[in-house]
């Protein structure tokens, strides 16, 4: 990402403190961070609703948390 580009924050994280290392580049050799969200169901829901995953609300994301 060049310095002129801005990093986009998902709508459900706006106004919330970002997790530490949120903008760090991922380490392809390290362990992936664990998330308690069913991503396949979340993406299916977003497609069905005609939305981008970044535009989902906190309430919509919570429906797919476990």
Buried (B, 14 or more C-beta within 10 A) or exposed (E): EEEEEEEEBBBBBEEEEEEEEEEEEEEEEEEEEEEEEBEEEBEEBBEEEEBEBEEBEEEBBEEBEE
